[in-house]
């Protein structure tokens, strides 16, 4: 794959749609091998494990699932040591995965539209939720956890990836509670004597929605747990933190459960965007002494899946987020592989500035290029920062699959772009600081790239200081990994 920032004309696609579609073929196999097909050299001081999670099965017993978000979670581990790398993957043996693999057919309805065979009569009033453990994977408190926002995490053996089972985090999670798939690591928490802490949340939606927040120390012990109820149904996938606050965007949607109850579609297909309603921003103090001072802000209507970062400055909170003009519905009759990107609005990087004195919100466009999966240096979480990275489209205009990695210098406004077009399709970049780094961007970006030309995936190592040079190393896997969701790097 070549690094080039030359662009085709505005009307010319940077990709072949059939190439992109192949990245959504199932990967039923589990592998365990040393990676030997490498272009370039793995940095010898890159040590640790890149864990990735995402839907690995896009069909069950030959029956296609309706949306990739309904796919069973497959964990990949790429382990780096002494300039070498090893690949391993395993499916999370959730209860639903085991049931369906034994039955060789779909037994559970998916949140995003997957139905059991037999029509609506066979699906009506079946409200069982299949924990697919397919969104994120983290190593915290000595445990490797596969996360899915609507249920408990699954505990995995971090060395073998074998499934140990559902985990209540030593009693922190009570029956009926969940643990979202977007935890934030506060690098220096004032509520943990300046040591790192993990901050996460859960959502219990209904006519009103309860947001429950958990803060854990590095041993996995509970520091604090608190809750706040907001009026209305809330679809909240991610959140942001600062040293003093947790920030949630309550997207303007409504939920009509009747089609789901009667077996006509999935619950996610009953969520509809409300263009005439504002996006509500909820700011919850982390300090128990300030907990009563919860603030609500109204911003221009938009939909946010992922936040990049947030920070405080004087009497303001700045939140950098990937925002869409609206949430496209999931058509019960459509095939997700036939997505018409030109018919959809792109995700763009915006800064929301919340004035704690006036209660006003200002919104500023940082980047109009289609982008997603933002990331930063781990020590920058919740703090003022300079560099932001994300997966991006190859072209600077319009909507398209992600084929590039972009670096934003938020001080100078300069951009750098590394692209895998026309045959490569990128995933979320993960920033790994270089040992003894002296600057915020001194490190590596690790990302999985689907190579449609060879129907395989590559692990690409980029120099986070300079994306405009070729990759430091490209590790060619022996197979493909279906497009994934999120991942983390652990020093194990």
Legacy VTK file of the C-alpha trace (Angstrom):
# vtk DataFile Version 3.0
C-alpha trace
ASCII
DATASET POLYDATA
POINTS 492 float
0.000 0.000 0.000
1.378 3.390 -0.973
1.162 6.578 1.040
-0.063 9.304 -1.256
-2.224 12.334 -0.637
-3.133 12.931 -4.266
-6.881 12.865 -4.736
-9.102 11.834 -7.623
-11.592 14.325 -8.942
-14.609 15.036 -6.759
-16.872 12.747 -8.792
-14.390 9.869 -8.963
-14.554 7.164 -6.304
-11.340 6.364 -4.453
-12.446 2.741 -4.086
-14.279 -0.091 -5.828
-17.548 -0.847 -3.971
-17.039 -4.570 -4.540
-13.647 -4.313 -2.831
-15.238 -2.677 0.200
-17.986 -5.321 0.359
-15.479 -8.177 0.662
-14.357 -6.829 4.018
-17.733 -7.910 5.386
-17.269 -11.598 4.660
-17.308 -13.792 7.761
-14.097 -15.129 9.283
-15.140 -18.431 10.902
-11.584 -19.623 11.556
-9.431 -19.158 14.635
-5.670 -18.727 14.154
-2.488 -18.758 16.211
0.802 -18.057 14.405
3.926 -15.920 14.191
3.668 -13.179 11.557
6.532 -13.563 9.106
5.331 -11.680 5.991
6.456 -8.158 6.895
7.369 -5.070 4.873
9.698 -2.808 6.827
10.800 -3.499 10.381
8.853 -3.659 13.631
10.346 -1.152 16.117
12.259 -3.223 18.690
11.006 -1.009 21.543
7.354 -1.642 20.629
6.374 -4.159 23.300
2.897 -5.234 24.337
-0.368 -6.419 22.821
-2.818 -4.759 20.477
-6.257 -6.183 21.262
-9.044 -5.666 18.735
-12.755 -6.506 18.847
-15.462 -6.573 16.207
-18.135 -8.693 14.547
-16.440 -11.722 13.021
-19.484 -13.671 11.863
-21.764 -11.977 9.349
-23.823 -15.121 8.847
-24.870 -18.069 11.007
-25.476 -21.431 9.404
-25.547 -19.715 6.016
-28.234 -17.233 7.147
-26.987 -13.640 6.844
-27.333 -11.272 9.766
-29.086 -8.016 8.924
-26.477 -5.578 10.239
-22.795 -5.999 11.183
-23.469 -4.575 14.648
-25.386 -7.828 15.321
-22.321 -9.999 14.600
-20.646 -12.167 17.248
-17.551 -10.661 18.829
-14.157 -11.907 17.656
-11.058 -10.872 19.592
-7.724 -10.452 17.818
-4.453 -10.157 19.713
-1.281 -8.946 17.982
1.631 -9.370 20.396
4.883 -7.445 19.874
8.193 -8.469 21.434
11.818 -7.967 20.353
10.926 -6.821 16.845
8.643 -9.786 16.185
4.858 -10.193 16.190
2.372 -12.976 16.826
-1.288 -13.157 15.805
-4.125 -14.967 17.558
-7.904 -14.696 17.376
-10.803 -16.334 19.201
-14.531 -15.852 19.356
-16.007 -14.829 22.664
-17.934 -17.917 23.793
-21.041 -16.034 24.846
-24.086 -18.090 25.755
-25.778 -17.020 22.521
-22.736 -17.845 20.393
-22.573 -21.369 21.849
-26.309 -21.933 21.342
-26.292 -20.809 17.714
-23.105 -22.632 16.752
-24.580 -25.855 18.093
-27.926 -25.264 16.363
-26.271 -23.945 13.148
-28.997 -21.336 12.781
-30.087 -17.959 14.147
-31.822 -18.361 17.503
-31.787 -14.749 18.735
-33.058 -11.481 17.335
-30.452 -8.780 16.851
-30.782 -5.220 18.100
-30.115 -3.894 14.585
-32.603 -6.004 12.689
-31.441 -9.614 12.539
-34.517 -11.838 12.853
-34.972 -15.512 13.539
-36.162 -17.494 10.521
-39.913 -17.976 10.334
-41.230 -14.440 9.881
-42.745 -12.026 12.371
-44.881 -14.681 14.051
-41.726 -16.475 15.110
-40.159 -13.235 16.378
-43.072 -11.474 18.055
-42.700 -10.906 21.812
-39.318 -12.630 21.915
-37.370 -9.946 23.777
-34.323 -11.995 24.715
-31.127 -10.006 24.214
-28.063 -11.821 22.925
-24.894 -10.445 24.488
-22.569 -10.399 21.472
-19.519 -8.902 23.266
-18.376 -7.353 19.983
-17.570 -3.669 20.551
-14.457 -3.112 22.679
-11.824 -5.099 24.572
-9.809 -3.692 27.475
-7.247 -4.937 29.979
-7.922 -3.449 33.397
-7.524 -4.628 36.973
-5.733 -7.765 35.782
-8.657 -8.803 33.582
-9.172 -8.842 29.826
-12.813 -7.811 29.231
-14.869 -7.980 26.031
-17.484 -5.227 26.146
-20.933 -4.695 24.656
-22.880 -1.735 25.968
-26.191 -3.466 26.745
-24.951 -6.183 29.106
-22.217 -7.442 31.416
-18.628 -7.777 30.170
-17.138 -11.154 29.335
-13.913 -12.059 31.119
-11.247 -13.629 28.869
-7.892 -15.244 29.560
-5.480 -12.566 28.343
-2.874 -15.135 27.276
-5.081 -17.646 25.416
-8.200 -15.499 24.705
-10.323 -18.325 26.075
-13.654 -17.215 27.526
-13.909 -17.419 31.315
-17.471 -16.102 31.546
-19.715 -13.173 32.375
-18.151 -10.888 34.958
-19.837 -8.713 37.592
-16.483 -7.034 38.328
-16.273 -8.529 41.807
-19.770 -7.381 42.719
-19.537 -3.826 41.345
-22.194 -4.625 38.725
-25.523 -5.687 40.157
-28.024 -7.971 38.370
-29.609 -6.094 35.491
-26.771 -3.575 35.179
-24.454 -3.263 32.204
-21.011 -1.846 31.436
-20.706 0.327 28.330
-18.204 -0.265 25.548
-16.468 3.138 25.774
-14.628 3.397 29.081
-12.280 6.323 29.543
-8.971 6.130 31.402
-8.280 9.207 33.508
-4.450 9.296 33.523
-4.281 11.157 36.838
-7.515 11.080 38.808
-8.007 13.458 41.721
-10.406 10.842 43.099
-7.631 8.232 43.168
-4.784 10.257 44.698
-3.476 11.213 41.273
-3.258 7.626 39.980
-5.042 6.408 36.839
-8.684 5.375 37.059
-11.169 3.831 34.674
-14.436 5.733 34.229
-17.368 4.034 32.519
-21.146 4.184 32.423
-24.315 2.264 31.712
-27.665 3.337 30.280
-31.097 2.135 31.331
-33.479 3.770 28.829
-37.246 4.121 29.016
-39.701 6.991 29.368
-36.827 8.419 31.391
-33.226 7.241 31.210
-30.863 6.457 34.073
-27.166 7.100 33.475
-25.041 5.178 35.977
-21.323 5.987 36.264
-18.559 3.763 37.654
-15.023 4.775 38.607
-12.481 1.989 39.252
-8.863 2.066 40.386
-6.074 0.172 38.620
-6.804 -2.957 40.681
-10.439 -2.981 39.531
-11.772 -1.848 42.918
-14.669 0.607 43.048
-13.786 4.233 43.766
-17.294 5.623 43.342
-20.607 4.810 41.704
-23.361 7.315 41.062
-26.441 7.810 38.881
-28.496 10.552 37.248
-31.872 10.310 35.530
-32.742 12.402 32.473
-36.185 12.778 30.921
-36.910 10.897 27.715
-35.351 8.024 25.826
-31.571 8.292 25.455
-29.366 6.687 22.797
-25.854 7.258 24.197
-22.977 5.179 22.831
-19.969 7.134 24.112
-19.092 9.882 26.576
-16.188 12.148 27.494
-14.456 13.060 30.744
-12.403 15.877 32.203
-10.778 15.896 35.655
-14.018 17.269 37.120
-16.844 16.168 34.834
-18.474 13.384 32.828
-20.125 14.695 29.645
-22.939 12.915 27.792
-24.656 13.884 24.533
-28.340 12.876 24.546
-29.009 12.551 20.835
-32.434 13.810 19.661
-34.227 10.546 18.916
-37.522 8.901 19.704
-38.214 5.213 20.206
-41.418 3.416 19.203
-41.148 -0.150 20.557
-44.307 -1.557 18.975
-42.789 -2.817 15.666
-40.080 -4.536 17.724
-42.560 -6.100 20.132
-44.643 -7.466 17.269
-41.630 -9.053 15.580
-41.489 -6.740 12.579
-37.969 -5.369 13.079
-35.118 -4.945 15.549
-35.110 -2.477 18.423
-32.484 -0.312 16.719
-34.760 0.083 13.715
-37.371 1.668 15.996
-35.079 4.603 16.830
-35.809 7.682 14.719
-33.896 10.932 14.569
-35.750 14.152 15.446
-34.353 16.990 13.320
-36.519 19.570 15.073
-35.129 18.752 18.523
-31.821 19.934 20.008
-28.986 17.690 21.100
-28.956 17.831 24.892
-25.569 17.843 26.609
-25.483 16.607 30.199
-22.540 17.607 32.412
-22.258 15.555 35.618
-19.668 16.511 38.276
-17.381 13.673 39.357
-16.851 15.258 42.784
-19.476 13.918 45.233
-19.602 17.339 46.911
-20.653 18.910 43.592
-22.948 16.143 42.424
-26.086 18.273 42.826
-24.733 20.823 40.306
-25.595 18.847 37.171
-25.884 21.077 34.109
-27.900 20.642 30.902
-27.070 22.429 27.651
-28.980 22.502 24.360
-26.954 22.383 21.144
-27.893 22.358 17.475
-29.489 19.096 16.382
-26.975 16.423 15.383
-25.989 12.843 16.149
-22.776 11.768 17.886
-21.494 8.202 18.132
-17.935 8.965 19.239
-16.126 11.683 21.153
-12.452 12.418 20.623
-11.662 14.247 23.854
-12.787 16.957 26.254
-10.978 19.490 28.418
-11.627 22.427 30.735
-10.440 26.002 30.232
-11.466 28.726 32.683
-15.298 28.596 32.840
-15.677 26.481 29.713
-15.656 22.829 28.720
-14.570 21.952 25.185
-15.729 18.652 23.687
-14.351 17.426 20.338
-16.696 14.932 18.669
-17.513 13.248 15.385
-20.950 14.634 14.562
-23.480 13.695 11.863
-26.318 15.892 10.678
-28.729 13.055 11.425
-28.926 9.353 12.249
-29.793 7.308 9.144
-32.403 4.664 9.768
-31.675 0.947 9.379
-33.958 -0.232 6.559
-35.488 -3.660 7.351
-35.357 -4.530 3.626
-31.885 -3.186 2.798
-28.586 -5.052 2.515
-25.862 -3.183 4.420
-23.296 -4.265 1.810
-25.165 -2.144 -0.751
-24.716 1.075 1.220
-24.911 4.171 -0.974
-22.368 6.406 0.717
-23.319 9.368 -1.486
-26.818 9.285 -0.005
-25.495 9.650 3.553
-24.034 12.635 5.356
-20.403 12.186 6.486
-19.227 12.238 10.061
-17.194 15.391 10.658
-15.049 16.649 13.521
-16.687 19.444 15.543
-15.760 21.291 18.728
-18.561 22.034 21.191
-17.692 24.776 23.695
-19.920 24.806 26.770
-19.953 28.066 28.740
-20.594 27.184 32.383
-21.385 30.825 33.179
-23.909 31.652 30.446
-25.201 28.148 29.691
-24.571 28.708 25.990
-23.045 26.253 23.475
-20.872 27.221 20.533
-20.214 24.727 17.740
-17.189 24.989 15.455
-16.310 22.751 12.499
-12.723 21.513 12.834
-12.609 19.111 9.863
-15.098 18.657 7.026
-13.436 15.501 5.669
-15.394 12.328 6.478
-13.754 10.756 9.533
-14.479 8.429 12.458
-12.861 6.520 15.344
-10.893 9.443 16.863
-8.026 8.823 19.274
-5.391 10.748 21.252
-2.318 10.177 23.372
-3.565 8.324 26.494
-2.080 10.989 28.795
-4.139 13.650 26.988
-7.521 12.200 27.948
-9.581 14.938 29.605
-6.778 17.506 29.298
-5.905 20.295 26.846
-4.149 18.640 23.942
-2.645 19.337 20.544
-2.804 16.192 18.400
-5.799 14.142 17.350
-5.863 11.099 15.059
-8.752 9.395 13.263
-9.647 7.068 10.434
-10.746 9.093 7.414
-11.952 8.991 3.843
-9.350 9.322 1.095
-11.153 12.245 -0.556
-11.463 15.555 1.272
-15.135 15.934 0.292
-18.207 13.720 0.402
-18.935 10.496 2.229
-17.041 7.259 1.619
-15.571 4.240 3.393
-12.591 4.900 5.639
-9.357 4.418 3.694
-6.890 6.711 5.419
-5.484 7.833 8.761
-5.456 11.572 9.460
-3.536 13.638 12.012
-4.896 16.971 13.214
-2.639 19.612 14.738
-5.212 21.570 16.723
-2.752 24.418 17.388
-1.574 25.130 13.839
-4.469 23.679 11.856
-2.085 21.539 9.795
-3.164 18.093 8.585
-1.247 14.948 7.673
-2.769 12.024 5.789
-1.664 8.446 5.229
-3.866 6.583 2.790
-4.365 2.943 1.816
-6.538 3.719 -1.228
-7.603 2.387 -3.634
-7.651 -1.213 -2.336
-7.127 -0.669 1.403
-9.768 0.122 4.055
-8.720 1.368 7.475
-10.018 0.862 10.984
-9.604 2.756 14.228
-6.025 3.917 14.928
-4.600 3.171 18.382
-1.889 5.492 19.705
1.017 3.828 21.530
3.512 6.207 23.188
7.158 5.528 22.512
9.097 4.631 25.697
10.674 7.779 27.176
8.795 9.971 24.688
9.407 13.706 24.978
6.464 15.073 22.988
2.736 14.419 22.690
3.006 12.897 19.213
6.102 10.781 19.880
4.781 7.277 19.356
3.195 4.881 16.917
-0.235 4.495 15.414
-1.387 0.889 15.028
-4.296 0.132 12.736
-5.820 -2.820 10.912
-6.209 -2.356 7.170
-8.300 -4.654 4.981
-6.415 -5.285 1.716
-9.104 -6.131 -0.832
-6.562 -6.893 -3.555
-5.258 -9.890 -1.582
-8.341 -10.474 0.618
-6.298 -10.255 3.774
-5.772 -7.805 6.600
-2.587 -5.962 7.445
-1.385 -4.587 10.763
0.113 -1.211 9.864
2.545 0.655 12.130
2.765 4.398 11.414
5.029 7.074 12.845
2.629 9.324 14.759
4.987 12.274 14.284
4.888 12.084 10.509
2.077 10.305 8.674
3.258 11.601 5.311
6.027 9.042 5.058
5.543 5.369 4.347
4.500 2.974 7.084
7.258 1.899 9.460
6.074 -1.691 9.036
3.204 -3.504 7.372
2.461 -6.951 8.791
0.560 -9.091 6.283
-1.755 -11.566 7.972
-2.570 -14.935 6.421
-6.293 -14.104 6.225
-8.748 -11.248 6.521
-10.376 -9.810 9.636
-13.879 -8.409 9.026
-14.184 -4.686 9.649
-13.935 -4.233 13.398
-14.974 -1.641 15.942
-12.571 -0.778 18.763
-9.328 -1.860 20.362
-6.721 -1.016 22.974
-3.018 -1.541 23.582
-1.825 -3.170 26.797
1.714 -3.570 28.105
1.345 -7.323 28.540
LINES 1 493
492 0 1 2 3 4 5 6 7 8 9 10 11 12 13 14 15 16 17 18 19 20 21 22 23 24 25 26 27 28 29 30 31 32 33 34 35 36 37 38 39 40 41 42 43 44 45 46 47 48 49 50 51 52 53 54 55 56 57 58 59 60 61 62 63 64 65 66 67 68 69 70 71 72 73 74 75 76 77 78 79 80 81 82 83 84 85 86 87 88 89 90 91 92 93 94 95 96 97 98 99 100 101 102 103 104 105 106 107 108 109 110 111 112 113 114 115 116 117 118 119 120 121 122 123 124 125 126 127 128 129 130 131 132 133 134 135 136 137 138 139 140 141 142 143 144 145 146 147 148 149 150 151 152 153 154 155 156 157 158 159 160 161 162 163 164 165 166 167 168 169 170 171 172 173 174 175 176 177 178 179 180 181 182 183 184 185 186 187 188 189 190 191 192 193 194 195 196 197 198 199 200 201 202 203 204 205 206 207 208 209 210 211 212 213 214 215 216 217 218 219 220 221 222 223 224 225 226 227 228 229 230 231 232 233 234 235 236 237 238 239 240 241 242 243 244 245 246 247 248 249 250 251 252 253 254 255 256 257 258 259 260 261 262 263 264 265 266 267 268 269 270 271 272 273 274 275 276 277 278 279 280 281 282 283 284 285 286 287 288 289 290 291 292 293 294 295 296 297 298 299 300 301 302 303 304 305 306 307 308 309 310 311 312 313 314 315 316 317 318 319 320 321 322 323 324 325 326 327 328 329 330 331 332 333 334 335 336 337 338 339 340 341 342 343 344 345 346 347 348 349 350 351 352 353 354 355 356 357 358 359 360 361 362 363 364 365 366 367 368 369 370 371 372 373 374 375 376 377 378 379 380 381 382 383 384 385 386 387 388 389 390 391 392 393 394 395 396 397 398 399 400 401 402 403 404 405 406 407 408 409 410 411 412 413 414 415 416 417 418 419 420 421 422 423 424 425 426 427 428 429 430 431 432 433 434 435 436 437 438 439 440 441 442 443 444 445 446 447 448 449 450 451 452 453 454 455 456 457 458 459 460 461 462 463 464 465 466 467 468 469 470 471 472 473 474 475 476 477 478 479 480 481 482 483 484 485 486 487 488 489 490 491
